[in-house]
Structures are given as C-alpha cells and as structure tokens.
Amino acid sequence: MITEQKASFGIKPTCWALGIGRGSYYRRQSPRPEPRKAGRHPRALSAEERQKVLSLLHEERFCDQAPAEIYATLLDEGRYLCSERTMYRILDENQEVRERRNQLRHPHYAAPELLATRPNEVWSWDITKLLGPTKWTYFYLYVILDIFSRYVVGWMVAYKESSALAQRLIEESCKRQEIEPGQLILHADRGPSMKSKPVAFLLAELGVTKTHRRPYVSNDNPYSESQFKTMKYRPDFPERFGCFQDARRYCGEFFHWYNTEHHHSGLGFLTPYEVHFGQAEQRREKRALVLERAFENNPERFVRGVPKPAALPQQVWINKPNETVVGEPTDGSGVAISSVGGLSLENGFHISSISHERESGRDLARGQNQVSDDLAH
C-alpha cells in the first residue's frame, strides 16, 4: 500500500498514517540475503589429517603432555603435523581441554528458611569484637537477639571467644525467658563457638533446635549484624574502650536504651520491649487516638483520610522463600555475663546471676548481681 500511495502522498506521511516506521518499510524493500554457511578454509586440515593428529595426541607417550611439549618433541623427531594452536582446537572440538588444576567447587547448600510469628520462637546470636585500649587488644561481645521482637534477651562481654562462655550465656538466657523444649530455634554463624560440641550438647539437652548460615554466605544472619551496626554507628560509640569495665558499662547502657527506648523501624517504630512483652497493640491504639484527634482538628491536611500508625509485622523471616505457606516453623578469664530479662539497671549494669568479682570493679555498684566464683582461672 505504501508503494502504491508514495507517489501521491509521499513515503513519510503514508508511513505515519499507517503507524509504520520508515525504517521498517525500507528494510522490507531490500531484505537481507540469507547468511552463507561458513565454508572450509582452503588451508585447513582435512578430516583425515585432523583424525591423525588426534590419534597422535592419544598415544601413550603424549597423553599426559601439553600440546606445546608435543609440538617440540615432534619437531625434534623431524615431523610437523600442525601448529600448537591447531592441536588445542582439535582437542577442544572433542571436549578434551579443561583446567588441569584441582578447582574448588562448593556444593549447593540449602538456605535456612526460618519463620517467627511471635516472641521466643527464633533467636539469633553472634559475637563481635570491641577495640581495646591498645592496638591488637579486643573485648568480645556476645549478643542473643529475638528476631521477631528484636529484643536482646542476653549479652555478655569477655576477654576472649569461648564455647564454654557461650554455653553459659545461652543457658542463662533460656532460663530467664522460660523456654520450653521444642519451642525455640537458635540461629547463628559458623564460628568455632557456634559449632562447638558443648553448645550443641546444651541445645540438645534444652530441646532447642540449632541452625547455621550457609558457608561463604554473609547475609544469612541479618538481624544480629543489623543490631551490631546500630550499636557501632551510635554517636557516643567510642573508637576504643579504655578497659574491660568501660566496655561492660557502655554495653549495659546501650542495651537498656536499645530494648526500652529505641523505636525500631522494623517494628512499626515500637520498642523491642513493647513487642516482646505484648504491649504493642496497646501502644498502637494510643497512637491511633492521637492521629484521630489530629485529623479532627485539621482534616484538610490529611488528603488520604484518617492517618494510621505503622503496622506491626506479623511474620519475620530469615531467607523468606518466593512462595510461602504459613504454618508451623519447620571459660575464659575476666568474664561478665549480663542478661536483660529483668530490665533492672543500676549504674549501667543489668541484674545478672553471673559476674566476675575481680574484673567488675570493687568501686562500682553491681546492683543486685550475685557474685560467683571465677568461671575460669
């Protein structure tokens, strides 16, 4: 049609009226010829010659040698069949070229898919380093976090990483939260303390299911990593801690703030304490009343109607699958273990049944801490 009307109206107006691009019209007027099949190069080896080279490469004296070595050996014998590169081409055509070095191939690990719909259903724990007063000195902070409420159920500062200390912390936290057998899943990284036998035996005795992140995957424990970032990005977080007592005091004050005052964005800007202990709905109702009064006073400012407080997530996942069906969720020295269960804070220290008399500082009030013997000497 365009060819018939181009003399009267021109190609451009006709294509515009029909909604056809001019480039499409011109391409159809001169279609591309079919590409020619690549022919055999006149200087290429014939099929018989290529088979002869391949048979030579398969000989016992050459089967374990590189083409460069074979090429040089044939020249020394007064023979020339093809170039070294052609030998590689012939081997590649027969799938006989590969990386000879042993390559580490990681097996596929299934991602841990953990679902929490209420507090004390899934906990996450990890250990981070706190810089000490001088270079190459550290304190180790152990933290156990409830992923549904983001509530820190237990924490500990120690001079070193130890499976015995982790065992004590987990046991104390489970007792304070009154964890029943079969109730809890404890998720962790793959560090030596997390995978240790004392911790595994304790969890089996308590009826707690343990899971670990996949090897070489850094984001399978996101809630603990996020909590550490919140702490270390605080304006008052020091570059270094002057002593063990300094680190313990700061952590005590931080976790009290984090649990009871910090409005968490993942919790509808409620505090972890309110969500963990069932006060979330009551707090949201109070906020809703405030927003309703604001709407009644100035309705023109709320174009979308009565504002509502942020919703509280009903499900919290680690590695949420694409399609989900909601159902049942498949000693060192200088130690101070502190559990946040009681939320009693005196001079920066929580109530704890485990302490270390020598390192806690005799001039510092320990509140209601019960001093025990040293965990290790």
ZIDATA-V268782 format. One record per residue. N is the residue number from 1. OMEGA is omega in whole degrees, -180 to 180 (* if undefined). BURIAL is 1 if it has 24 or more other C-alpha atoms within 12 Angstrom, else 0. Layout:
# ZIDATA-V268782
n=N omega=OMEGA burial=BURIAL
n=N omega=OMEGA burial=BURIAL
This chain:
# ZIDATA-V268782
n=1 omega=-180 burial=0
n=2 omega=179 burial=1
n=3 omega=-180 burial=0
n=4 omega=-174 burial=0
n=5 omega=-175 burial=0
n=6 omega=179 burial=0
n=7 omega=-178 burial=0
n=8 omega=-173 burial=0
n=9 omega=-176 burial=0
n=10 omega=-175 burial=0
n=11 omega=-175 burial=1
n=12 omega=179 burial=0
n=13 omega=-180 burial=0
n=14 omega=178 burial=0
n=15 omega=179 burial=0
n=16 omega=-179 burial=0
n=17 omega=-179 burial=0
n=18 omega=-179 burial=0
n=19 omega=-180 burial=0
n=20 omega=178 burial=0
n=21 omega=180 burial=0
n=22 omega=178 burial=0
n=23 omega=178 burial=0
n=24 omega=179 burial=0
n=25 omega=-178 burial=0
n=26 omega=178 burial=0
n=27 omega=180 burial=0
n=28 omega=179 burial=0
n=29 omega=180 burial=0
n=30 omega=-178 burial=0
n=31 omega=180 burial=0
n=32 omega=177 burial=0
n=33 omega=179 burial=0
n=34 omega=-179 burial=0
n=35 omega=-180 burial=0
n=36 omega=178 burial=0
n=37 omega=-180 burial=0
n=38 omega=-180 burial=0
n=39 omega=179 burial=0
n=40 omega=180 burial=0
n=41 omega=-177 burial=0
n=42 omega=-179 burial=0
n=43 omega=-179 burial=0
n=44 omega=177 burial=0
n=45 omega=177 burial=0
n=46 omega=-180 burial=0
n=47 omega=179 burial=0
n=48 omega=-180 burial=0
n=49 omega=179 burial=0
n=50 omega=178 burial=1
n=51 omega=178 burial=0
n=52 omega=177 burial=0
n=53 omega=-179 burial=1
n=54 omega=178 burial=1
n=55 omega=177 burial=0
n=56 omega=179 burial=1
n=57 omega=180 burial=1
n=58 omega=180 burial=0
n=59 omega=-175 burial=0
n=60 omega=-177 burial=0
n=61 omega=-177 burial=0
n=62 omega=-170 burial=0
n=63 omega=-180 burial=0
n=64 omega=-178 burial=0
n=65 omega=178 burial=0
n=66 omega=178 burial=1
n=67 omega=179 burial=1
n=68 omega=178 burial=0
n=69 omega=179 burial=0
n=70 omega=-180 burial=1
n=71 omega=-180 burial=1
n=72 omega=179 burial=0
n=73 omega=179 burial=0
n=74 omega=178 burial=0
n=75 omega=178 burial=0
n=76 omega=178 burial=0
n=77 omega=180 burial=0
n=78 omega=-179 burial=0
n=79 omega=175 burial=0
n=80 omega=179 burial=0
n=81 omega=-180 burial=1
n=82 omega=179 burial=1
n=83 omega=177 burial=0
n=84 omega=-179 burial=0
n=85 omega=179 burial=0
n=86 omega=175 burial=1
n=87 omega=178 burial=1
n=88 omega=180 burial=1
n=89 omega=-179 burial=0
n=90 omega=177 burial=1
n=91 omega=-180 burial=1
n=92 omega=178 burial=0
n=93 omega=-179 burial=0
n=94 omega=179 burial=0
n=95 omega=-180 burial=0
n=96 omega=177 burial=0
n=97 omega=178 burial=0
n=98 omega=176 burial=0
n=99 omega=-176 burial=0
n=100 omega=-180 burial=0
n=101 omega=177 burial=0
n=102 omega=-179 burial=0
n=103 omega=178 burial=0
n=104 omega=180 burial=0
n=105 omega=-178 burial=0
n=106 omega=175 burial=0
n=107 omega=180 burial=0
n=108 omega=177 burial=0
n=109 omega=178 burial=0
n=110 omega=180 burial=0
n=111 omega=176 burial=0
n=112 omega=-180 burial=1
n=113 omega=-174 burial=1
n=114 omega=-179 burial=1
n=115 omega=175 burial=1
n=116 omega=178 burial=1
n=117 omega=179 burial=1
n=118 omega=178 burial=1
n=119 omega=178 burial=1
n=120 omega=175 burial=1
n=121 omega=177 burial=1
n=122 omega=174 burial=1
n=123 omega=176 burial=1
n=124 omega=180 burial=1
n=125 omega=-177 burial=1
n=126 omega=180 burial=1
n=127 omega=176 burial=1
n=128 omega=-180 burial=1
n=129 omega=172 burial=1
n=130 omega=-177 burial=1
n=131 omega=179 burial=1
n=132 omega=-174 burial=1
n=133 omega=-179 burial=0
n=134 omega=-179 burial=0
n=135 omega=-180 burial=0
n=136 omega=172 burial=0
n=137 omega=-176 burial=0
n=138 omega=164 burial=1
n=139 omega=-175 burial=1
n=140 omega=-179 burial=1
n=141 omega=176 burial=1
n=142 omega=-179 burial=1
n=143 omega=173 burial=1
n=144 omega=-172 burial=1
n=145 omega=171 burial=1
n=146 omega=-172 burial=1
n=147 omega=179 burial=1
n=148 omega=-176 burial=1
n=149 omega=-174 burial=1
n=150 omega=-178 burial=1
n=151 omega=177 burial=1
n=152 omega=-176 burial=1
n=153 omega=178 burial=1
n=154 omega=177 burial=1
n=155 omega=-176 burial=1
n=156 omega=173 burial=1
n=157 omega=-179 burial=1
n=158 omega=180 burial=1
n=159 omega=-179 burial=1
n=160 omega=177 burial=1
n=161 omega=-175 burial=1
n=162 omega=178 burial=1
n=163 omega=179 burial=1
n=164 omega=178 burial=1
n=165 omega=177 burial=1
n=166 omega=178 burial=1
n=167 omega=179 burial=1
n=168 omega=-179 burial=1
n=169 omega=-179 burial=1
n=170 omega=-179 burial=1
n=171 omega=179 burial=1
n=172 omega=-178 burial=1
n=173 omega=179 burial=1
n=174 omega=178 burial=1
n=175 omega=-178 burial=0
n=176 omega=179 burial=0
n=177 omega=177 burial=1
n=178 omega=-180 burial=0
n=179 omega=178 burial=1
n=180 omega=177 burial=0
n=181 omega=-180 burial=0
n=182 omega=-177 burial=0
n=183 omega=-164 burial=1
n=184 omega=168 burial=1
n=185 omega=-180 burial=1
n=186 omega=-177 burial=1
n=187 omega=-177 burial=1
n=188 omega=172 burial=1
n=189 omega=-178 burial=1
n=190 omega=178 burial=0
n=191 omega=-178 burial=0
n=192 omega=179 burial=0
n=193 omega=-178 burial=1
n=194 omega=-176 burial=1
n=195 omega=-175 burial=1
n=196 omega=179 burial=0
n=197 omega=178 burial=0
n=198 omega=179 burial=0
n=199 omega=-180 burial=1
n=200 omega=179 burial=1
n=201 omega=179 burial=0
n=202 omega=-179 burial=1
n=203 omega=177 burial=1
n=204 omega=179 burial=0
n=205 omega=-180 burial=0
n=206 omega=-177 burial=1
n=207 omega=-180 burial=0
n=208 omega=178 burial=1
n=209 omega=180 burial=1
n=210 omega=175 burial=1
n=211 omega=-180 burial=1
n=212 omega=175 burial=1
n=213 omega=177 burial=1
n=214 omega=176 burial=1
n=215 omega=177 burial=0
n=216 omega=176 burial=0
n=217 omega=-172 burial=0
n=218 omega=-174 burial=0
n=219 omega=177 burial=0
n=220 omega=178 burial=1
n=221 omega=-168 burial=1
n=222 omega=-173 burial=1
n=223 omega=176 burial=1
n=224 omega=179 burial=1
n=225 omega=179 burial=1
n=226 omega=179 burial=1
n=227 omega=177 burial=1
n=228 omega=179 burial=1
n=229 omega=177 burial=0
n=230 omega=-179 burial=0
n=231 omega=-173 burial=1
n=232 omega=176 burial=0
n=233 omega=176 burial=0
n=234 omega=-179 burial=0
n=235 omega=-177 burial=0
n=236 omega=179 burial=0
n=237 omega=-175 burial=0
n=238 omega=176 burial=0
n=239 omega=175 burial=0
n=240 omega=176 burial=0
n=241 omega=-175 burial=1
n=242 omega=-179 burial=0
n=243 omega=-179 burial=1
n=244 omega=180 burial=1
n=245 omega=179 burial=1
n=246 omega=179 burial=1
n=247 omega=-179 burial=1
n=248 omega=179 burial=1
n=249 omega=-179 burial=1
n=250 omega=-179 burial=1
n=251 omega=178 burial=1
n=252 omega=179 burial=1
n=253 omega=-179 burial=1
n=254 omega=-176 burial=1
n=255 omega=172 burial=1
n=256 omega=177 burial=1
n=257 omega=-176 burial=1
n=258 omega=-177 burial=1
n=259 omega=-169 burial=1
n=260 omega=-176 burial=1
n=261 omega=-176 burial=0
n=262 omega=177 burial=1
n=263 omega=-171 burial=1
n=264 omega=-179 burial=1
n=265 omega=178 burial=0
n=266 omega=-180 burial=1
n=267 omega=-176 burial=1
n=268 omega=-180 burial=1
n=269 omega=168 burial=1
n=270 omega=179 burial=1
n=271 omega=177 burial=1
n=272 omega=180 burial=1
n=273 omega=-179 burial=1
n=274 omega=-180 burial=1
n=275 omega=-175 burial=1
n=276 omega=-176 burial=1
n=277 omega=169 burial=1
n=278 omega=179 burial=0
n=279 omega=-173 burial=0
n=280 omega=-177 burial=1
n=281 omega=178 burial=0
n=282 omega=178 burial=0
n=283 omega=180 burial=1
n=284 omega=178 burial=1
n=285 omega=177 burial=0
n=286 omega=178 burial=0
n=287 omega=179 burial=0
n=288 omega=178 burial=0
n=289 omega=178 burial=0
n=290 omega=-180 burial=0
n=291 omega=178 burial=0
n=292 omega=177 burial=0
n=293 omega=177 burial=0
n=294 omega=178 burial=0
n=295 omega=180 burial=0
n=296 omega=-180 burial=0
n=297 omega=-178 burial=0
n=298 omega=-178 burial=0
n=299 omega=-178 burial=0
n=300 omega=-180 burial=0
n=301 omega=-178 burial=0
n=302 omega=-173 burial=0
n=303 omega=-179 burial=0
n=304 omega=178 burial=0
n=305 omega=-177 burial=0
n=306 omega=179 burial=0
n=307 omega=-180 burial=0
n=308 omega=177 burial=0
n=309 omega=-179 burial=0
n=310 omega=-178 burial=0
n=311 omega=177 burial=0
n=312 omega=180 burial=1
n=313 omega=179 burial=1
n=314 omega=180 burial=0
n=315 omega=175 burial=1
n=316 omega=-175 burial=1
n=317 omega=158 burial=1
n=318 omega=-176 burial=1
n=319 omega=178 burial=0
n=320 omega=179 burial=0
n=321 omega=-179 burial=0
n=322 omega=178 burial=0
n=323 omega=-175 burial=0
n=324 omega=172 burial=0
n=325 omega=-177 burial=0
n=326 omega=179 burial=0
n=327 omega=180 burial=0
n=328 omega=-180 burial=0
n=329 omega=-179 burial=1
n=330 omega=* burial=0
n=331 omega=172 burial=1
n=332 omega=-178 burial=1
n=333 omega=177 burial=1
n=334 omega=-173 burial=1
n=335 omega=172 burial=1
n=336 omega=179 burial=1
n=337 omega=-179 burial=1
n=338 omega=175 burial=1
n=339 omega=-173 burial=1
n=340 omega=-174 burial=1
n=341 omega=-176 burial=1
n=342 omega=180 burial=1
n=343 omega=172 burial=1
n=344 omega=-173 burial=1
n=345 omega=176 burial=1
n=346 omega=-179 burial=0
n=347 omega=175 burial=0
n=348 omega=-178 burial=1
n=349 omega=177 burial=1
n=350 omega=174 burial=1
n=351 omega=-179 burial=1
n=352 omega=178 burial=1
n=353 omega=-180 burial=1
n=354 omega=177 burial=1
n=355 omega=179 burial=1
n=356 omega=-171 burial=1
n=357 omega=-175 burial=1
n=358 omega=-173 burial=0
n=359 omega=-177 burial=1
n=360 omega=179 burial=1
n=361 omega=-178 burial=0
n=362 omega=-178 burial=0
n=363 omega=-179 burial=0
n=364 omega=179 burial=0
n=365 omega=-179 burial=0
n=366 omega=-179 burial=1
n=367 omega=-179 burial=0
n=368 omega=179 burial=0
n=369 omega=174 burial=1
n=370 omega=-176 burial=0
n=371 omega=178 burial=1
n=372 omega=175 burial=0
n=373 omega=178 burial=0
n=374 omega=178 burial=0
n=375 omega=178 burial=1
n=376 omega=180 burial=0
n=377 omega=* burial=0
